[in-house]
């Protein structure tokens, strides 16, 4: 089997791993990333709900899996998610999905270059200033912490 066609998940939860492998083998992450990119400018509420689901899929797909995180980084999802955050910062559910996805992706050293090529710091500061919920502010700090280690980003 080719590298792109082999299963890549094997961990403590076989159901989650089976689902991630199915997504991987079907090219699902690429499809979702492309949909996010193509719908990102549309601020229609129905579109934003769809974008929230797509970001949630990326968040779940990349959670605690370096291989899948690297795959998403190589697809270039970080700049797309940063743009999405800027355009849809008024949408609480969507920004939460973006923040969690950022947190997953920021774990890898290879993400630092992509984050540095974006305006992530400005978007996170802007989002932080709008927040009234303590929990959301903590989420933003959790994303900023690993990024702050890279002097090029902040």
C-alpha positions in Angstrom: 0.0 0.0 0.0 1.2 3.5 -0.7 2.0 5.8 2.2 -1.1 7.9 1.5 -3.3 4.8 1.3 -2.2 3.0 4.5 -3.8 3.2 7.9 -2.1 5.7 10.1 -3.9 5.4 13.4 -3.4 2.9 16.1 -4.1 3.9 19.7 -6.1 3.2 22.8 -9.5 3.9 21.2 -10.1 1.6 18.3 -13.4 3.3 17.3 -11.7 6.7 17.1 -8.8 5.2 15.2 -11.1 3.4 12.8 -12.9 6.7 12.1 -9.7 8.6 11.6 -8.3 5.9 9.3 -11.5 6.0 7.2 -11.2 9.8 6.9 -7.5 9.4 6.0 -8.0 6.7 3.4 -10.8 8.6 1.7 -8.8 11.9 1.6 -11.4 13.4 3.9 -9.1 15.9 5.6 -8.1 17.4 2.2 -11.8 17.6 1.2 -12.7 19.4 4.5 -9.7 21.7 4.2 -10.7 22.7 0.7 -14.4 23.3 1.7 -13.2 25.5 4.6 -11.1 27.5 2.2 -13.8 27.9 -0.4 -16.6 28.8 2.1 -14.4 31.0 4.4 -15.5 34.4 3.0 -19.2 33.7 3.4 -20.7 35.0 6.6 -24.2 33.7 6.1 -25.3 32.0 9.4 -26.0 28.6 7.6 -22.5 28.7 6.1 -21.0 29.5 9.5 -22.7 26.5 11.0 -21.2 24.4 8.2 -17.8 25.9 8.8 -18.1 25.2 12.5 -18.8 21.5 11.7 -15.8 21.4 9.3 -13.5 23.0 11.8 -14.7 20.5 14.5 -13.9 17.7 12.1 -10.3 19.0 11.7 -10.1 19.5 15.5 -11.2 15.9 16.2 -9.1 14.5 13.4 -5.9 16.1 14.6 -6.4 15.6 18.4 -3.5 13.8 20.0 -2.1 12.5 16.8 1.2 14.0 15.5 1.0 12.3 12.2 -2.4 13.7 11.4 -1.4 17.1 12.7 1.6 17.1 10.4 -0.7 16.1 7.5 -2.9 19.1 8.1 0.0 21.4 8.5 1.4 20.2 5.2 -2.0 20.9 3.6 -1.6 24.5 4.7 -4.7 24.7 7.0 -3.1 27.1 9.5 -3.3 30.2 7.2 -6.8 29.3 6.2 -7.9 28.9 9.8 -6.3 32.2 10.8 -8.2 34.0 8.0 -11.4 32.2 9.1 -10.9 33.4 12.6 -10.5 37.0 11.4 -13.6 36.9 9.2 -15.8 35.0 11.7 -14.6 36.3 15.0 -18.2 37.2 15.9 -19.2 33.6 15.8 -18.5 32.0 19.2 -18.9 28.4 18.2 -16.7 28.7 15.1 -14.0 30.7 16.9 -13.9 28.0 19.6 -13.4 25.2 17.0 -10.6 27.3 15.4 -8.9 27.8 18.8 -9.0 24.1 19.7 -7.7 23.2 16.2 -4.9 25.8 16.6 -4.1 24.3 20.0 -3.7 20.8 18.4 -1.6 22.1 15.5 0.6 24.3 17.7 1.9 21.2 19.4 4.2 20.4 16.5 7.4 22.3 15.8 6.7 22.2 12.1 3.6 24.4 12.6 5.7 27.3 13.9 6.7 28.5 10.4 3.2 28.5 9.1 1.9 30.4 12.2 4.8 32.9 11.7 3.6 33.6 8.2 0.2 34.7 9.4 -1.2 37.4 11.5 -2.3 35.0 14.2 -1.0 37.1 17.1 -3.1 40.1 15.9 -6.2 38.0 15.4 -5.8 36.4 18.9 -5.3 39.7 20.6 -8.3 41.2 18.8 -10.4 38.2 19.8 -9.1 38.4 23.4 -10.1 42.0 23.7 -13.7 41.2 22.6 -14.1 38.4 25.1 -16.1 38.6 28.2 -16.0 34.9 29.1 -13.1 33.9 31.2 -13.1 30.4 29.7 -12.6 31.8 26.1 -9.8 34.0 27.4 -8.1 30.9 28.8 -8.5 29.1 25.5 -6.8 32.0 23.7 -3.9 32.0 26.2 -3.6 28.2 25.7 -3.0 28.9 21.9 -0.7 31.8 22.6 1.6 30.0 25.0 3.2 27.6 22.5 3.3 30.3 19.9 5.0 32.7 22.3 8.0 30.3 22.4 8.7 31.3 18.8 10.0 34.8 18.8 8.9 35.3 15.1 5.3 35.0 16.0 4.8 37.4 18.8 
